[in-house]
Amino acid sequence: MATTRATSPRVRRRPTRAGVVLDPEMIIDAALRLIEAPGGNALTVRRLGVELGADPSAIYRYFRNVDALLIGVSDRLLGETLAGFAPGPSWADSLRALAVGIYRTMLRHPRLALLGAVRFTAGPNELRAAETGIGLLIGAGFAGSDAVRHYRDLIEAVWALAAIDASEMTPEQERAEAEALAGAYATLSASEYPNLACVRDDLPAMSEPAFPGVLDKLVEALELSRAAADGSAPGHKRG
């Protein structure tokens, strides 16, 4: 499923017939504006040309198709996360902060959250994120293969949770869902659903976001794994 942005350093920047000098970053900026415009995703090559004041065919000099452009947009969002991130002295806290940054970025760009969850960009920002995350795990003492696997598990869980929490529902859908759940919980048959009935008052928590609870569990599991390997408690060095 991996793909990459189809840009080439050999593309010469030259004015369009309208006098606009295009470049990949300008095109990505315009694509983001169209995607996030009120009223739904309005991204098409024709609309992009209008937004840029350029012939739509000029877009293909920088991106081979709309899919490649979307991958470029997704990689840009990872760059937005990394711009505000700096690893600290604790590998676990740093890994958690990186994951939280990705999650928050996706909530700011909900219409792109699913794209980020299911596609690899193979772009510079995705590679930087992997370099950072895997580097933190290697620095913590995990073997290379384990560092790769743990980073994959953590980051895919974060992307998936972000995609779920960023899904857009209308106010009517939200109200209907809340009412349906409340009605179902209130009328649970203790004989048919004995376990649910005994936690009836706690069931509303089922509709709360699983983030950051899942993230905390994953990072804590990694800390315990390292502590077990070192023969020490999490957060403590062997004396």
C-alpha positions as CSV (number, residue, x, y, z in Angstrom):
1,M,0.0,0.0,0.0
2,A,3.0,2.3,0.1
3,T,3.2,5.0,-2.4
4,T,5.0,8.3,-2.7
5,R,4.5,11.9,-3.8
6,A,5.4,12.1,-7.5
7,T,7.5,15.2,-7.6
8,S,10.8,15.6,-9.4
9,P,13.7,18.0,-8.6
10,R,14.2,18.3,-12.4
11,V,10.8,20.1,-12.9
12,R,11.6,23.7,-13.9
13,R,9.5,26.3,-12.3
14,R,8.0,28.6,-14.9
15,P,5.0,30.9,-15.0
16,T,1.6,29.6,-16.1
17,R,-0.3,31.5,-18.7
18,A,-1.8,33.5,-15.8
19,G,1.7,34.5,-14.6
20,V,1.6,32.2,-11.6
21,V,4.9,30.4,-10.7
22,L,3.9,27.0,-9.3
23,D,5.8,24.8,-7.0
24,P,4.8,21.6,-5.0
25,E,4.4,23.4,-1.7
26,M,2.1,26.0,-3.2
27,I,0.0,23.2,-4.8
28,I,-0.2,21.4,-1.4
29,D,-1.3,24.6,0.3
30,A,-4.1,25.1,-2.2
31,A,-5.2,21.4,-1.9
32,L,-5.4,21.8,1.8
33,R,-7.6,24.8,1.5
34,L,-10.0,23.0,-0.9
35,I,-10.1,19.8,1.2
36,E,-10.9,21.8,4.4
37,A,-13.3,24.3,2.8
38,P,-16.8,24.4,4.4
39,G,-19.3,22.1,2.7
40,G,-17.1,19.1,2.1
41,N,-14.0,18.0,0.3
42,A,-13.9,20.1,-2.9
43,L,-10.6,18.8,-4.3
44,T,-10.4,18.2,-8.0
45,V,-7.7,19.1,-10.5
46,R,-10.1,21.6,-12.1
47,R,-10.9,23.4,-8.9
48,L,-7.2,23.3,-7.9
49,G,-6.4,25.1,-11.2
50,V,-9.0,27.8,-10.4
51,E,-7.6,28.2,-6.9
52,L,-4.1,28.6,-8.2
53,G,-5.0,30.7,-11.2
54,A,-3.3,28.1,-13.4
55,D,-4.3,25.7,-16.1
56,P,-5.2,22.4,-14.4
57,S,-2.8,20.5,-16.6
58,A,0.1,22.3,-15.0
59,I,-0.6,20.4,-11.7
60,Y,0.6,17.2,-13.5
61,R,4.0,18.6,-13.9
62,Y,4.5,18.2,-10.2
63,F,2.1,15.4,-9.2
64,R,1.2,12.5,-11.4
65,N,-2.4,12.4,-10.2
66,V,-4.7,13.5,-7.4
67,D,-3.7,10.4,-5.3
68,A,-0.1,11.4,-5.4
69,L,-1.1,14.9,-4.4
70,L,-3.0,13.6,-1.4
71,I,0.0,11.6,-0.3
72,G,2.0,14.9,-0.4
73,V,-0.7,16.6,1.7
74,S,-0.6,13.8,4.2
75,D,3.2,14.0,4.5
76,R,2.9,17.8,5.0
77,L,0.7,17.1,8.0
78,L,3.4,14.9,9.6
79,G,5.7,17.8,9.0
80,E,3.3,20.0,11.0
81,T,3.6,17.5,13.9
82,L,7.4,17.3,13.8
83,A,7.8,21.1,13.6
84,G,6.7,21.4,17.3
85,F,8.4,18.2,18.6
86,A,11.7,17.9,20.3
87,P,12.7,14.6,22.1
88,G,13.4,15.0,25.8
89,P,15.5,13.0,28.3
90,S,12.9,10.3,28.7
91,W,12.4,8.0,25.7
92,A,9.0,6.9,26.9
93,D,7.7,10.5,27.4
94,S,9.2,11.5,24.1
95,L,7.5,8.6,22.3
96,R,4.2,9.5,24.0
97,A,4.6,13.2,23.0
98,L,5.3,12.2,19.3
99,A,2.2,10.1,19.3
100,V,0.1,12.8,20.9
101,G,1.4,15.3,18.3
102,I,0.3,13.1,15.5
103,Y,-3.1,12.5,17.0
104,R,-3.7,16.2,17.6
105,T,-2.6,17.1,14.1
106,M,-5.2,14.7,12.6
107,L,-8.0,16.1,14.8
108,R,-7.1,19.5,13.3
109,H,-7.4,18.0,9.8
110,P,-10.3,15.5,10.2
111,R,-10.9,15.0,6.5
112,L,-7.3,13.7,6.1
113,A,-7.2,11.5,9.2
114,L,-8.3,8.3,7.4
115,L,-5.8,8.9,4.6
116,G,-3.0,9.1,7.1
117,A,-4.2,5.9,8.8
118,V,-4.2,3.7,5.8
119,R,-1.4,5.1,3.5
120,F,2.3,5.4,3.7
121,T,3.7,8.6,2.2
122,A,7.3,7.5,1.9
123,G,7.9,11.2,2.1
124,P,10.6,13.1,4.0
125,N,8.4,13.8,7.0
126,E,7.2,10.3,7.4
127,L,10.8,9.1,7.2
128,R,11.8,11.7,9.8
129,A,9.0,10.5,12.1
130,A,10.1,6.9,11.8
131,E,13.7,7.9,12.2
132,T,12.8,9.7,15.5
133,G,10.4,7.1,16.9
134,I,12.6,4.0,16.1
135,G,15.6,5.9,17.3
136,L,14.0,6.5,20.6
137,L,13.3,2.8,21.0
138,I,16.8,1.8,20.0
139,G,18.2,4.4,22.4
140,A,16.0,2.8,25.1
141,G,17.8,-0.5,24.5
142,F,15.4,-2.4,22.2
143,A,16.9,-4.5,19.5
144,G,16.5,-3.1,16.0
145,S,13.8,-5.6,14.9
146,D,11.9,-5.0,18.1
147,A,12.2,-1.2,17.8
148,V,10.7,-1.4,14.3
149,R,7.8,-3.7,15.4
150,H,7.0,-1.6,18.5
151,Y,7.0,1.6,16.6
152,R,4.7,0.2,13.9
153,D,2.3,-1.1,16.6
154,L,2.3,2.2,18.4
155,I,2.0,4.5,15.4
156,E,-0.7,2.5,13.7
157,A,-2.8,2.4,16.9
158,V,-2.5,6.2,17.1
159,W,-3.5,6.7,13.5
160,A,-6.5,4.4,13.8
161,L,-7.7,6.1,17.0
162,A,-7.2,9.5,15.3
163,A,-9.2,8.4,12.3
164,I,-12.0,7.2,14.5
165,D,-12.1,10.3,16.7
166,A,-11.8,12.7,13.7
167,S,-14.8,11.1,11.9
168,E,-17.3,13.8,11.2
169,M,-20.9,13.3,12.3
170,T,-23.8,15.8,12.0
171,P,-25.3,17.1,15.2
172,E,-28.4,15.0,14.4
173,Q,-26.4,11.9,14.1
174,E,-24.6,12.6,17.4
175,R,-27.9,13.1,19.1
176,A,-29.5,10.0,17.6
177,E,-26.5,7.9,18.7
178,A,-26.5,9.2,22.2
179,E,-30.2,8.6,22.6
180,A,-29.9,5.1,21.2
181,L,-27.1,4.2,23.5
182,A,-28.9,5.6,26.6
183,G,-32.0,3.7,25.7
184,A,-30.2,0.5,25.2
185,Y,-28.3,0.8,28.4
186,A,-31.4,1.7,30.4
187,T,-33.4,-1.3,29.2
188,L,-30.7,-4.0,29.5
189,S,-32.1,-7.4,30.6
190,A,-30.1,-8.7,33.5
191,S,-31.0,-12.2,32.5
192,E,-29.9,-11.8,28.9
193,Y,-26.9,-9.5,29.5
194,P,-25.8,-10.1,33.1
195,N,-22.4,-8.7,32.8
196,L,-23.5,-5.5,31.1
197,A,-26.3,-5.1,33.6
198,C,-23.9,-5.1,36.5
199,V,-21.9,-2.3,35.0
200,R,-24.9,-0.4,33.6
201,D,-23.8,2.9,35.2
202,D,-20.3,2.7,33.7
203,L,-21.4,1.9,30.2
204,P,-21.5,5.5,29.0
205,A,-17.7,5.4,29.1
206,M,-17.8,3.1,26.1
207,S,-18.6,6.1,23.9
208,E,-15.6,8.2,25.2
209,P,-12.5,8.4,23.1
210,A,-10.0,5.6,23.7
211,F,-7.1,8.0,23.3
212,P,-4.9,8.6,25.3
213,G,-5.7,5.6,27.4
214,V,-4.6,3.1,24.7
215,L,-1.4,5.1,24.1
216,D,-0.6,5.1,27.8
217,K,-1.1,1.3,28.0
218,L,1.2,0.7,25.0
219,V,3.9,2.9,26.3
220,E,3.7,1.5,29.8
221,A,3.9,-2.0,28.3
222,L,7.1,-1.0,26.5
223,E,8.5,0.5,29.8
224,L,7.7,-2.8,31.6
225,S,9.4,-4.8,28.8
226,R,12.6,-2.8,29.2
227,A,12.4,-2.9,33.0
228,A,12.1,-6.7,32.8
229,A,15.1,-7.0,30.5
230,D,17.1,-4.7,32.7
231,G,16.0,-6.3,35.9
232,S,14.7,-3.0,37.3
233,A,11.4,-1.2,37.9
234,P,10.2,1.2,35.2
235,G,11.8,4.6,35.5
236,H,14.7,3.3,37.7
237,K,18.2,2.5,36.7
238,R,20.0,-0.5,38.1
239,G,22.2,0.5,41.0
